[in-house]
Amino acid sequence: MELVFADSGVSDSELERAGWTALLDVVRLGDAPVVVLPNDNQLSCEPGLQVELRAQLAVAGATVMVMPTRARLAAVKTTHEG
């Protein structure tokens, strides 16, 4: 990981967040074509807001990748073995 952006102490229902704004600024520069998230809840716990924030990243030029959970990794392993 090259850069980490966080909004500690800010409600995840807020659209105006310093870390979020900084992330979008870097993505718009073309320096961060891929944004990696531990899970979608890192954007927001609200599904509608997750969609909005993912759309903002797409418009800025980023591809979003969510890190696989152990359950997803186990399902992929089972699929490939079966």
C-alpha positions in Angstrom: 0.0 0.0 0.0 1.4 3.3 -0.9 -1.1 5.8 0.7 -3.7 5.4 3.4 -6.6 7.8 3.8 -8.8 7.9 6.9 -11.5 10.0 8.4 -11.2 9.2 12.1 -13.9 10.7 14.3 -16.1 11.7 11.3 -19.5 10.1 10.8 -19.6 7.8 7.9 -22.9 9.4 6.8 -21.1 12.6 6.0 -20.1 13.3 2.4 -17.7 16.1 3.3 -14.7 14.4 4.9 -11.0 15.5 4.8 -9.6 12.1 4.1 -12.2 11.3 1.4 -11.6 14.6 -0.3 -7.8 14.0 -0.2 -8.3 10.5 -1.7 -10.4 11.9 -4.6 -7.8 14.6 -5.2 -5.1 12.0 -5.5 -7.2 9.7 -7.8 -8.0 12.7 -10.0 -4.2 13.2 -10.5 -4.0 9.8 -12.0 -1.7 8.6 -9.3 -4.1 6.1 -7.8 -5.9 4.0 -10.4 -6.8 1.4 -7.8 -8.4 2.0 -4.4 -8.3 -1.0 -2.1 -10.9 -1.2 0.7 -10.9 -3.8 3.6 -14.7 -3.9 3.1 -17.5 -1.8 1.8 -18.3 -0.5 5.3 -15.1 1.5 5.1 -16.9 3.8 2.8 -20.1 4.0 4.8 -22.4 1.6 6.7 -25.3 3.0 4.7 -25.7 1.1 1.4 -27.1 4.1 -0.5 -24.1 6.2 0.5 -21.7 3.3 -0.4 -23.1 3.5 -4.0 -22.7 7.3 -4.1 -19.1 7.1 -2.9 -18.2 4.3 -5.3 -19.7 6.4 -8.1 -17.5 9.4 -7.0 -14.4 7.1 -7.2 -15.4 5.9 -10.6 -16.0 9.4 -12.0 -12.5 10.4 -10.6 -11.0 7.5 -12.5 -10.4 4.8 -9.8 -11.1 1.1 -9.8 -12.3 -0.1 -6.4 -11.2 -3.4 -5.1 -12.5 -4.9 -1.8 -10.1 -7.2 0.0 -11.4 -10.8 0.2 -12.7 -12.0 3.6 -11.8 -15.5 4.8 -15.3 -16.7 3.9 -14.9 -15.4 0.3 -11.4 -17.0 0.1 -12.8 -20.3 1.3 -15.6 -20.2 -1.2 -13.2 -19.5 -4.1 -10.9 -22.4 -2.9 -13.9 -24.8 -2.7 -15.1 -23.7 -6.2 -11.7 -24.4 -7.7 -11.2 -27.7 -5.9 -14.7 -29.1 -6.6 
